């Protein structure tokens, strides 16, 4: 067993896991802690939403849940460094694309210079010119 | 929203401008991920009900870098005023979709690679981080938030030779960007 850092979009969790074929095999507790998912008879579930699992043996191997198979089943990108034992589960391109295509502006919360948090939703009732810029 | 590695990089600009609107720091590229932003500046118009009424577009508030992008700021600023005062210039909902750039499996994997690289860099694992910054750039070769945005983190001058190399590469590829129709046609 070795310590892995798992990042779900931006949330970080450290778990103990075996590594097989470059991929961590996660215990049910680790999957719950890092991603809020549980493997149930009806599928891979987060709250009330369950993803059907066609090939249970590819997902749940002897030592635990294969993170690569887990990401693939959810349709989410996985960036991983086996030597450093860090893995990032990114956002699903389908989910992101559908949200943008719905035209409802995705809400977000970010800090200002003083560290005070602001959300887009606080601007409801006003027109918003959203500008992404950078010093580079 | 500053897509910068920390608050200190944009701080002088914000302090000088003293904006009365929220001016936020997005060092994790949360906004880039949610809105599929591939370059800066990117502007999006959102109406009073929280609906996007003009999709991602590259527009400029000044003419400082007009020789690089060829877009004058005056038509954009006039369009924003006309939208705010008279509600003009919005893209009808049924015409939005073909004018939006939507994320792909490659572009989302590139963002995950960027997040991984940024995490490794902050953990002091700069060599490992470099592998993933490069991988992110290979997956999304025309995403400036990844390729140029990672330069200050990696100790590369974002105004130096690497920038000009990237700029020439981008121009040779036909200057890929957002598929929004020009403001003048709305």
Interface residues (C-beta under 8 A of the other chain):
Chain A: X5 X7 X9 X10 X12 X76 X77 X78 X79 X80 X81 X83 X84 X86 X87 X88 X89 X90 X91 X92 X93 X96 X97 X99 X100 X101 X103 X104 X105 X106 X107 X108 X110 X111 X112 X113 X118 X120 X121 X123 X124 X125 X126 X127 X128 X129 X130 X131 X132 X133 X134 X135 X136
Chain B: X1 X2 X3 X4 X7 X9 X10 X11 X13 X14 X15 X22 X23 X24 X25 X26 X28 X30 X31 X32 X33 X34 X35 X36 X37 X40 X41 X42 X43 X44 X45 X46 X47 X48 X49 X50 X51 X52 X53 X61 X80 X83 X84 X93 X96 X97 X100 X102 X103 X104 X105 X107 X108 X109 X111 X112 X113 X115 X116 X119 X120 X123 X125 X128 X131 X132 X135 X145 X148 X149 X151 X152 X158 X159
